Amino acid sequence: MPFRFEHSAKPVISRKRYAGRQLTFLFYSSLIMSFGLMVGVLGYHWIAGLPWVDSLLNASMILGGMGPVDALQTSSAKLFASFYALFSGLVFITMTGVLLAPFAHRLLHLLHGDEGEK
């Protein structure tokens, strides 16, 4: 990401700039989610042989942590589903980290803002 947070010696940014930063990171998180969903849809369609809508449903359910909808018949489809489930867990953790980074930085900046004066 071509983005840098302000140094702890600098003042905390305004709420308006913070909201813009949070929206930027929401966009990055959405890109990560879209990539993860695309991998699942393409895999379910090409490897498991499901129609596009069923592929989207299964990929969305796995990515959301709910589990698959359709029973898979082939070994390759089952292997894809297991690896995609592991991949989806990592995508979820990454999305959460990206989305919470500006909040965590601001909170730490606010809590340690007076240390430069000591």
C-alpha positions in Angstrom: 0.0 0.0 0.0 1.4 3.4 -0.9 0.2 4.8 2.4 2.0 6.1 5.5 0.7 6.9 8.9 1.9 10.1 10.6 4.7 9.8 13.1 3.9 9.7 16.8 5.6 13.0 17.2 3.1 14.6 14.9 -0.3 15.7 16.1 -3.3 13.4 15.6 -5.1 14.1 12.2 -8.5 15.7 12.1 -11.7 13.6 12.1 -12.4 14.5 8.5 -9.0 13.3 7.4 -9.4 10.2 9.6 -12.8 9.4 7.9 -11.1 9.7 4.5 -8.3 7.4 5.6 -10.9 4.9 6.9 -12.7 5.0 3.6 -9.5 4.4 1.8 -8.7 1.4 3.9 -12.3 0.2 3.4 -11.7 0.4 -0.3 -8.5 -1.7 0.1 -10.3 -4.2 2.2 -13.0 -4.4 -0.5 -10.4 -5.1 -3.1 -9.0 -8.0 -1.0 -12.5 -9.4 -0.6 -13.3 -9.1 -4.3 -10.1 -10.9 -5.2 -10.9 -13.7 -2.7 -14.5 -14.0 -4.1 -13.2 -14.1 -7.7 -10.8 -16.9 -6.9 -13.7 -18.9 -5.3 -16.2 -18.3 -8.1 -13.7 -19.2 -10.8 -12.6 -22.3 -8.9 -16.1 -23.5 -8.2 -17.1 -23.0 -11.8 -14.1 -24.5 -13.5 -13.0 -27.1 -11.1 -16.3 -28.2 -9.5 -18.3 -27.6 -12.6 -21.0 -25.6 -10.9 -23.0 -22.9 -12.8 -22.0 -19.3 -12.3 -24.7 -18.4 -9.8 -24.1 -21.6 -7.7 -20.3 -20.8 -7.8 -21.0 -17.3 -6.5 -23.2 -18.7 -3.8 -20.7 -21.3 -2.6 -17.8 -18.9 -2.8 -19.7 -16.2 -0.8 -20.8 -18.7 1.8 -17.3 -20.0 2.3 -15.7 -16.5 2.3 -18.3 -15.4 4.8 -17.6 -18.4 7.1 -20.9 -20.1 6.6 -19.8 -23.2 4.7 -20.5 -24.7 1.3 -24.1 -25.1 0.0 -23.6 -27.7 -2.8 -22.2 -31.2 -2.3 -19.1 -31.7 -4.4 -18.7 -34.9 -6.4 -15.1 -35.1 -7.6 -11.9 -35.3 -5.6 -10.4 -32.2 -7.4 -13.5 -30.2 -6.4 -13.2 -31.3 -2.8 -9.5 -30.5 -2.7 -10.3 -27.0 -4.2 -13.0 -26.5 -1.6 -10.7 -27.4 1.3 -7.9 -25.1 0.0 -10.3 -22.3 -0.7 -11.7 -22.6 2.8 -8.2 -22.1 4.3 -7.5 -19.3 1.8 -10.8 -17.7 2.8 -9.8 -17.7 6.5 -6.6 -15.8 5.6 -8.5 -13.4 3.4 -10.9 -12.7 6.3 -8.0 -12.1 8.7 -6.3 -9.8 6.2 -9.4 -7.8 5.5 -10.0 -7.3 9.2 -6.5 -6.2 9.7 -6.6 -3.7 6.9 -9.9 -2.4 8.0 -8.9 -1.9 11.6 -5.4 -0.5 10.9 -6.4 3.2 10.8 -8.5 2.8 14.0 -5.8 1.0 15.9 -3.2 3.6 14.8 -5.4 6.5 15.9 -6.2 4.8 19.2 -2.5 4.2 19.9 -1.6 7.7 18.8 -4.2 9.2 21.1 -3.1 7.1 24.1 0.6 7.9 23.6 0.3 11.4 22.4 1.7 13.0 25.5 4.9 10.9 25.7 6.8 13.3 23.4 6.4 16.0 26.1 8.1 14.0 28.9 
